[in-house]
Amino acid sequence: MTKVLVATDKPFAKAAVDGIRNIVEGAGFELALLEKYGDVSNFLKAVEDADALIVRSDKVTKEVVDAAKKLKIVVRAGAGFDNLDLAACTAKNIVAMNTPGQNSNAVAELAIGMMIFMARNSFNPGTGSELKGKKLGIHAYGNVGRLVANIAKGMGMEVYAFDPFVKAEQMVEEGIKPCNSIEELYSTCNYVSLHIPATEQTKNSINYELLSKMPKGGCLINTARKEVVNEADMMKLLSEREDMKYSTDVATSNHAELAEKFGTRVFATAKKMGAETAEANINAGLAAANQIVDFIKNGVTKFKVN
């Protein structure tokens, strides 16, 4: 019997687990749960006889892959998949997938919430500003970027976007003003919402040269990955420009220093919260289970990332 292991040091909500179980057992497979496993040795032992694996932010390293003697597929319940060692999976002919779009609304709402928070002085006394009439730049116009844009338009913001993989005509049809370059996006917009993945090409790409182009009172909102922002450059920028603000869903390595120096001009969530809603938790888990069943039974690899 096909064995599906759900290995989550930070468990899914009960409703998500129940839904995963219904999907997996309904397909005639066995479901095994490994929750709050702590030491990685428990993960290594549990994965030994698993045919399929579902994880959240758990790291599927080469060590985990080597321990999995029967593994055919691993699905990261969420959009990002940098916690999966894709090279190790490929070397053992293991299909690696993510579940794009399932967390998108949760992340988009957080991005908008962070904009409001920064615009209103982190809800401290004093005169803040409104988002209506401000220019918002969407850096990467994918699932999350589109949702952020839709909410922002409803609030009366003027929305721009840069994404070399999306046709300008499509953006225009959706009421978005396309930018021809990243530089144009940053130099035009009061707020920029980041939605790029962390790759060798994008890491540290949001640097001093780019950020310094933002208009007076500019604010960067990062619900992507902390690695894409050059932390030393951000420190330099905030030191030189007292008007700039930075809000991130992943605390920088030097966040304590930034917070001490710049106060409410900098904000970071206590932990990554983009997907921290009950709805996103359930959606991603169910999608992962459905993708595994579709792969095992029908060979479907639609969301393969390796």
N, C-alpha and C positions, 0 to 999 in steps of 0.2 A: 504493500500500500504506500502511495506517495505521502511523504511526511513533510508538513509545512511547519517550520519553526518561526515563531514570533519572538525575537530577542530584543527586549527594550529595557535598558537600565532605568529609563524614565518611562513607565508604562503608558499605554493608551488608556483612554477613559473606558469604563466598563461597557458603555454602549458601543464603542468601537470594537472592543474585544468580542462582544456578543455577535456583532455583525460579521466580523471576520470569521468567527467560528461557524456561523450559519452558511457562509459562502463556501468555506473550505470543506466542511463536513457534508454539505449539500452536494458537493462535487464528488464525494466518495473518498476524500483524502483524510488523513489524520492531522490534527492540529496539536502542536506542542507549544507551551508558553514558558518563556524564561524572562521573568520580570525582576527588576531591582537586583541584578546578578552581581553587582559590585566588582569583584575581581574578574579579570578577563579569562582566567582559567576556567571559570564556570561556563563562559561563552564558548570556549574552545571545545569543551567536553560535549556541550549540548548540540553543537553544530555537526558533530562527527557523522551522524547518520541521517541528516536532514537532506531532503531533495530540493527544498525551496526555503528561502529565508526572507523574512520581512524585518526591517529595522527602521528606527527613526533617525536619531543623530548618532547612533552607535557606530563605532569605527569598524568597518570590515577591511582589516589589514591583510597583508600577505600571510601573516601567521594564522588568521582566521580562515582564509581561503585554503591554505595548506591542510588545516585540520578537518576541513569539510570534504570527506571522501566521496560523497554522493551528490554534492550540490550541483544543480543545473541552472538555477536562477536565484538572484537576490534582487529584492525591490526595496528601494529607499522610499519610505512613505513621506514624500515631500518633494519640493522642486529641486533644491540643491542636492548634489551628489558627490561633493568633495570628500565625504567621509568613506567613500568606496574606493578601494584600490583597483582601478579599472584595468591596469596592466596585469595584475595578478589574476583577476577574473578572466580576462581574455586568454591568458596563458593556459588556463585550465578549462577553456571552453564553457565558462559560466556566463550566462547572459545577465547583464546588470541593467536595471531599469530605475527610473524615478516615476513620480506621479504628478506631472506638471498640471498646473491649474487648480489643484484641489485646495491649496492654501491661499490662492491669489486674492480673494476678497478680504481675507483676514489681514494680509500684508498691506493691501491698498488702504484699508480703513486706518491701520496704524500709521501709515505715512501721512495721511491727511490729519490725523489726530496730533501727530508730532509737529506738523506745520502750525496748527492752531496754538499749540502749547508754546512754541517758540515765538509766534507773533504776539502772544499775550503775556510776554515777560515771565514765562514759566508759571503763570497764574500767581505772580507776586504783585503787590501794589505798584501802581505806576501806569502811565499811559502806554498802551500797546498799539497794535495796528490790526487792520482787517485784511483778510485774504481777497475779498472781492476787488476786482480791478487790477490785481497783481498778476505778473507774468510768471507762469510755472513752466519749467523745462522738464520734460520726461527723458531721462537718459536710458534708452533701451525701451522700445515700444512693443513689449510683449504682453503676456497675460496680465501681469500686475500693472505694468505701465498704462495699459488701456483702461483698467478699472480706476486707477488714480486719476487719469485724465477725465473720465466720465464724471466722477464725483466733483472734481475741481471745476469743471464747466458748469455744473449745477450750482456751484457756489459763486459763480460769476467771475472766475479766473480766466485769464487769457492763456491758452495752453499751446506750448511749442513742444516739438519732439525731435530727437535725433536717433536714428537707427538705420544703419546701412543695409539691413536685411529686410526693411519694410519700404515699399514703394511710396514715394511722396504723394502720388495720386490717391492712394488708399487713406493716408493720413488726412488729406484735404477733405475727402468724402466723409470722414468721421469728425470733421470740425476741428482738426488739429493743424497748426501751422508748422510745416516741416522745416528743419534747419539743414543746411548743406554740410555742416561740420560741427564737431564737438565745440570748437572755439566759438562758433556763432551762437550755439545754445547757451553756453555759460555767460557770454558777454551780453546776452539779451535778457536773461531771466532773473527775477528777484529771488525765486526759489528754484532749486534743481532737486529732483527726486531721482535717486540712483537705483537702477535695477539691472545692472550688469553682473554677470557671473565672475567668479574669481578664476582666471586662467593665467597662463604665463604672459599673455599679451595685456591683460587688464590689471594685474597686480601693480599697485603703486602708480597707476596711470592717472589717478585724480591727484594732480600735483600742484605745486605752488603756481607754476606758470598758468595752468588752466583756471584754478580757483581765483587767482588775482584778477581775472577778467570780469568777475561778477560785479554787477552794479552796487552802488552804496546800499548798505542794509541787506546784502545778500545772505542767503541761508541754504546750506546743503543738508538734505535729508537722506540718510543712508539706511535703507532696509535691505540692502544686498549683503555684502561681505566686507568685513573690516579691512581685509588685505588689499582691496582696490584703492583705498585712500592712503596716500603717503603721509604717515603720521608726523614725521619731522617737518614736512612742508606745511601740514595743517597747523602745527605749533607756530611756525614762522609767520604764517598768514594771520592767525588770530592775534599774534603779538604786534604786528604792523598795522592791522586794520581793526580798530575798535568797533566798527560797524558790523563786522561779519559774525555769523553764528553757525554752529554745527550741531546737528542732532542725529544720533546713530542708534540703531537697534542692536549693534554689537560694540560693546565698550572697547575703546582703543587700549593698546598696551600701556599707554601713558595717561589714561583717563584721570587718575587721581591728580596728577600734575596739571592737566588741562582745567579740571574743575576748580582747583585751588587758584589758578591764575586768572581764569576768565569767568568764573561764577555762572550765572544763568545764560551766558552766551553759548554754553556747551551743555549738552544733555546726552545721557546714555541710559538705556534701559538696564535693569539689574541683570538681566539675562536676555538672550535673543527671544523676542516675544512675537515676531511676525506671524507665526502659525499657532500662537497660544490662544486659540478659541475652541470651544467645544465642537463647533461645526467643522472647523478645519481638521481637528483631531480625528473626527469620525470619517469625514470625506476621504482623507488621505489613506487611512487604514483600509477602508472598504475598497478603494481603488486598487491598492496594492494586492489585496486578496483576489479581486476579479482579474487582474492582469496575470497573476500566477496561474489561475485556473485556465485562462484563455491560452496561455503559453503551453502549459502541460498538455491540455486536451487538443488544441488546434494549431500550436506552433506559432502563434501571433507574437511578434516582437516589436510592436508599434512604438513603444517608448524606450527601446534599447538605447543605452548611452555609451556602450563600449564597442 
